C-alpha cells in the first residue's frame, strides 16, 4: 500500500490537472459561443447562395453544362478528398473520426478502381495523414480555430484548379457538422462537379432554408443566366468550404469543452478515491501505533 506522502502527492497532482481542465473548459465555452454566432450569421447567406446557384443553373439550361465546374468528367480516375480537422487536440474523437471517415472513403474508392488525392486542413489531419504514409496534394494549417473567407478561397482555388485542369475528376469534403456541444456529426459531401454536389440540392433542403413551395416568380437576368452562373459558381464553392470550416471550428470547441468537462469530473472522482485511500492508510497507521502502545504496556505490566 502506498504511503500517505505518496497518496498526498498524487492528490496534489490531480488537483493541478483539474485546474487546467476547468480553465480549458471555460475558454472553449467562451470561444464556442462566438463560433455559434458565426454559424448563425453564415447559414442564411450560404443557403441564399445555394438557391441562387440552383435557380441560375436551372434557367441556363443546357448551356450550364458547358461551364468547367459543372461538367462531369466522363472517365473518372482521381477523386480529391478534403479532410477538415483542427490544429489542436484534447477534443475527444473530434479529429480521429474525420480521419477514420476519410480512410474509409479512400478504401471505398479503391474498391471502385479510383485513386484518392488527399487534401487536409488543420495540423491534426495533416500530421495523421503524413504519419500513415499518404502523400498530400494540399495542406492548410494555422487557421482551424478561427477560419476566414480568405482561407476558404485558398483551399477552393486549389481544388477548382485541379478539377478544371483534369487532375481531379471529383472532389469530396469530409468534416464535422456542428449540431450541439455534445454532438458533432461526420459529414461526407460531394463538392465538385457542382451538378452532382450533395450540397447543391438535397431533398427537403428548400423548406429548411425558407424557400416557399408553390409557383415561382419569373426572374429576368441581366446579364444572361449563363454569365451570372459563371460568376456565381466559384463563390458557391468558396462559401461551401467556408461553411464547412466554420462548422468544424464550432464543433471543435464543443468537443473540447465536453472533453475537458469529463476530464474535470474524472479528476474529481480520482481525488475522492485517493482521499479515501489516504484516510485508510492513516487509520492503519493509527491502529498500528495503538497496538504497539498496548503491547508495550502489557509487556511492562
Order of alpha helices (4+ residues) and beta strands (2+ residues): alpha-beta-alpha-beta-alpha-beta-alpha-beta-beta-alpha-alpha
